[in-house]
């Protein structure tokens, strides 16, 4: 094996790229990781705003997210992003007369699917008939195979309608979960991806949907600790270094061109968004590379509010009857000084608001928070700002499954990674890590360096 064959270049320092780099380095390759930004972490990062350390958006994971949990362990951050002991989601409804009505989605210790039966039976945001219909739909959902290509062409709302789900049931349950995980409403979501989310998260194991989130800024996990893990593994990380071209050398290896230099390697992993990957792919790498351009994107808006006092007495809640979706208390993780409380509103599928002026968003969301949280009425607002990710995820629309490529390309030594590739998962941190694992192990197999997959899956 030549010296070049021992080298790998990973383009992109998000979760997919960091994962691929770690796995390749752990197998003995000499790895260089290129990232155009001044930090790692992709779209799950932190920044400073005065004395605050702010996450660009609220990211959570579930107990069933075994790849992301592996990532946290690998970088030494598992204790900084713990899971709930048991799924418990407070849901506040302000869409009906009277004060906010609290319901909860939580599990018991009973086996699947009985673990959610008690919570569903007491869920006040649905009628008795609607609760019964949810049980029947859940049983039908368990019989679906998310990998069945036929499911990819059907939208989730149509399937729910066929199985007796009312508009209220979709709003108060299916979209409550689906919008947050898929970044799309049921009518804009592939049944295949929706089935994967609900079967894996709610209908596979008793604790699969227990929620975890970072109690520290995301940058501490995805940048600081990730850099330390990469350094320890022997990966050379080049920040502020953007790949501009990818070509074959006369010897048949790869040459990655940056704005300042070139790197030769036997293995290249493109772990960048689909449009950027399309621009770097050499001719012949994919049979139909323009399919990458047909993978749509969906935005996520995050609204950040700093109050002069405590207005929320729980870590998070979800909302109904309001444009507000999910609200998280980020006071401690942000380092907010001098009292007060910092809330982050995570607004998925935010096409209607993503380009709205901050003044309009302030006028829209502050009154909504007062409806949901009576303690916010009369509280002073120290700061109000928004973060916008216009292309936060790939759009999980019906038909997207046939557009998502696998890790292997048609050209030896070149691999793709990113949550938009064919992981079987929607665009989540879990999907990103899985894609990085898949690309790395496909590359190692081609080099004859098979090693046990972290998830013990066939590669």
N, C-alpha and C positions, 0 to 999 in steps of 0.2 A: 504494500500500500504506500503510495507516495505521500510526501509531506502535505501536499494540498488536500489530499483525501482526508487527512486528519483534521482539517479545518472546516469550520462552519460559520456562516454569517446569518444572524437573525435580524431582519429588518422590522423594527417596531418594538417599542418597549412598554406596551400595555400588558395586561395579564397574560394574554396568549403568548406574546413574545418572551416575556420573562420566564414563563413556564417552559417553553421550548428550549430556551437557552440553558436553564438549569438541568433539564433532563439530558440534553446533549452533552453538557459538561460532565455530568455525573457518570456518563458512559465513557468518558475519556477523550472526547473531542476538544480541540482548541477552538473556543467560541468567542466571536466578537458580536456584541449586540449594539445595533445602531438605533438611535432615537432622535428624531428631529427636535423634540421639545427639550427644555432644560431640566426635565424630571421624568421619572418613570410613572406608570400607573394608568396610562391611556385616559379614558373618560371617567375614571374613578380616582379623583385626586383632590388635593387640598390647596388652599392659597391663603395668604394673609390679608386681612382687611382691618387696618388699624391694629388693635390689640387682639382681635379675634383670629382664630384659625378656622377657616370655613371649608367644608366639603362642597365641591361643586354641585353635588346632589346626594340625596339620602339613598344609600345602597344597603339592602338587606340580603340575607341568604337563608336557606332552610336546612334543616338537619339532613334532608335527602341530597343536598348539594355536596356529594362526597369529594368531587374534584376540588372545589374551592376550599373545603375543609383540609384537604391534603395540602393545598397551597399555603394556607395559614400555618399549618404545622411545619411545612418546609422552610418558611421564612422566620419561624419562631414567634408568630403573632396570634396563635389560637387563643391564648388567655386574654387578649385585648379585644376580641370580638366574640364573646360568649353567646351561647344559645339560651333561649328560655328553657326553664325546667319542663314546661308543658305549654303547648300552643294556647294563647289567650289573646284575642284581638277585641278590644273595646270598639263598638260601632255606635256612633252618635247620629241620630236622625233628627233633622230640623225641618223636614219637608212637610210636617203635619202640624196642626195648631197645637199650641201649648209649649212648654219648655222642652229642651232637647231630651230625647228619649234614648236611654242607653240599652244596648243589647250587647251580647258577647258571643263570639265564636271561639269555642275552646274545646279541647279534647279531654276525654277521661282515660283511664288506664285499661279500658275494655279493648278487645281486639277489633281490627278493621272489619266491617265499616261501623260497628257499634260505638266506636270511640267518639264519634261526632253526633250520635243519635240524641243523646240527652241535651246537648247544646242546641241542636236544631229544633228539638221539640219545644224549647223555651225561647227561641229566637223571636223577639217581639216585632220585628220589622216585616214579617210575613204572616199571612193568615194561616189557619190550620190546614186548609186545603193546599195552599202553596207549599207549606212545609212537607206535606205528604208527597207532593209532586216532585220535590227535590230528591227525596229518597228514591223514588222510582227512576228518575233520570240518572242518579249516581250509580245505581245498579246497572243500567244500560251502558253507562260510560265505562264501567269496569270491563265490559265485554269487548270494547274496541281495542284494536291494535294500532297504536300511534304510528307505527312504521308502515302501515298499509297505504300505498300511494293514492288510493281512491279517496282517502280522508283529506288529503292535501288540497283537493279541488273544491271542497265544500266549506262554507263558512259556518262558524260555531253557532251563530244565532239561529240559522235555519235548522240545524240539528236540535237545538234547545226547543225551538217552537214545535218541532215534530214530536218532542217528548214532553209536551204539556207545560212548558215553562212560560209563565206570564211575563209581561214587560217588567212588572214590579220584581218578580223573582230574579230576572236577569240583572236588574239594577242593584238589588239589595244583597245579592249573593255571588252570582257567577261573574258579573263585571267588577264587583268589589275586589275579587281576587284576580280575575283575568286581566284587567287593565293594568294593575300593578306589576304583573309578571310578564305579560305579553306586550305591553305598551300599545294596546289597541282594544277597542270595544269588541264584543262578540261578533257583530256583523262584519267586522274587518279582520277577523282572525281565522286562520286556517283551523279546521277541525282537528287535523293531525297534531298541530302544536298545542292546541287547547287540551286535547285528550292527554297528551304527554304531561302537561302541567298538572292537571287535576288528578290523573291516575297516579303519577309519581308522588305528588305532594300530599294529596288527601286520601288516596285509596290504596296505597301500597303497604306502608307500615304504620304502626300506631303513632310514632313520634316524628314521622317524616316531615310534617309541616311546622314543627317548632321553629320559631324565628330567631335568627341571630343578626347582630349588627355591631359595628365597631364602636367601642366606648372611647376610642381615641380618634384623632383625625385620620382620614383614609391615607393621607400621605405618609403617615408613620408606618402603615402596613405595606402599601403598594410601592412606595418610593424608598424610604429610609431602610426598612428591614429587608426589602427586596434587593436593594443595592448591596447590603451587607452579605446576603446569601449569595448573590452573584459573585462578589469579590472572593468570598470563601471558596466558591466552586472553581475559581480560576477564570471566570468570564471577564473579558475586557469590555467594559461598557463605555460607549462613546455617545454622550449627550450632545444636543445641538448639532447633530450630524445626520443629515437627510440623504437617503439614497436617491440618486437622480437617474440611474440607468442600470440595467442588468443585461449581461451579454455572455456568450460563450467565448472561451479562450481557444486558441488553435489546438491546445492540448485536450480540449473537451471538458474542462472544468468551468467554474463560474467566475465571472468578474463583476463585482459590485462597485459602481462608480458613485462617489459622493462629491460634494462641492469642492472638496479639498484633496481627495486621494482616491486610490482604487484598492480593493481587497480581492484576492483570489481565494477560492475555497471550493471544496468538493461538494459541499451541501449548502443550500440557501433556503431559509424559511422566510416567506413573506407574511408577516403578521401585522398587516396594515388594513385599513378599511377597504371595502371592495373596489371603490373607484380608484384609489391609489394603487391597489394591486393590479387593476386592469392597465393602468398607465405604465407599470413596470414589467409586466409579463412579456417575455419574448415571443416571437411568432412560433406557433406550433405547441405552445405550452398547454393550451386548452383547445378542444375541438371548436368551441363556440365561446370565445372570451367575452363577447358582447353581452352574454347572459348576465355577467356580473353587473352591468349597467342597468339591468332590468330589476335588480333587487332594490326595492324602494327603501326609504328611510322614514323614521318616525321621531318626532321631537319629545323632549321632556323639559318641563319648566320647573324650576325650584324657586319658591318665594321664601325669603328670609326676613324674619321679624324679631327685633330685639325690644322687649318690654322693660319697663322700669321696676316691675314686680313679678312675682310668680302668678301665672294665670292658668297653668295646667299642672295637675298633681299626679300625672301618670307619664310613663316614658313615651307613649304614642297612642294614637287612635285613628280610626278611619271614619269618614263622614258620609252620610246620605242626605239627600234633599238639599245639597249645597254644591257649588262648583269646587269646594275644597275636597280633596281626595284623602290624603294621608298626612298627618301632622306628627312630627317628632320633636322631642325636647333635646336640643343639642347644647345646652348650657355648659355642662361640665366638660365635654370634649372640646369645646371651642376655646376654653380658657376665659370665658366672659368675666371681667372684673367687676367689683363694686356692686354685687347683687344683681337683681333683674333676672330675666329669663329670655333665652334665645330659642325660638321655634323655627323649624324648617318644614315647609309645605312641599311635598313631592307631588307634582302634577304630571301624570303620564298622559300619553295620547293628547298632547297639548296643542294641537294644530290651531285652535281658535285663539290661543293666548300667546303663542311663542314670539310673535313680533309686536305685541301690544306695548305701548310706552309704559315706563315704570309708573307714571302718574295714574294711568288708567288701571293698572294692576293693583296699585295701592287703594284706589277708590273701590275696587271690586272685592278685594280679599280681606281688608281690615274689618269692614262691617260683617263679613261672613264669619270671621273668627269671633267677633262679639256675639253673634247668634249662637255659635257652638259653645263658646266659653264665656259664661256670664261674668267671670272674674276679669275678663279683658275689657269690659265696659268701664271706661274712665281711666284705664291704665295708660300711662304715657308710652309713646313709641319712640324709643331712642334711635332706632335705625330701621330702615326698610330698603331691601335691595333684592335683585333677582339674578339668577344664573340661568343661562339658556344653552341647551344642547340641541341644536336644530337637527342634527343627524345622530341622535343619541343611540339609536338601535336600528337594526334592519326592520322593515315593516313585515309583520307576520301574516301578510295577506294570503288568501287562498291562492294556491299555485306557486308559492315561494319555494316550496320544497324541491321542485324540479330545477330550480335555478341555483341552488346552493351546491358548490363543488365540494368534493372530498379533499382530503389532505394531499393526496398524490396528484401531480400534474402528469401530462404526457411526455414530459422531458425529464430524464433521470437527474436526480440530485436537487430538484426544485420542488418545494412543498408550500402549501398554503395553510395559514392559521388565522383565527379570528372567529368571534361569535357568529359571524354571518356564514361560515362554512357549514358543511353538513354534519353537525354534531347531534342532530335529533332534538336539541334544546332550543328554546327561544334565545333572544339576545340578552343573556345574563352573565354575571361574573362566572357562574358555573360553566356556561357554554364556552366562554373565552378560555378558561383553564383547560377544559376538555379538548378544545381544538389544539392548544399548544402541546398537550400530551400526545394527541393523535399524530400531529405532524412530526414531532421528535421521534416517536417510535416507528413511524413509517420510514423515516430516514435511517434510523439505526438498523432496521430490518434489511434495508437495501445494502447497507454496509456490512452485513453479516455480524452485527453487534447486538443481537437480540438480548433484551433484558426485561425483567419482570415489569409489567405495566403497573403504575401506582394503584390503579383501580382493579387490577387483576382481570382485565378484559382481554379478549382476543384482539390482537392488532394485525 
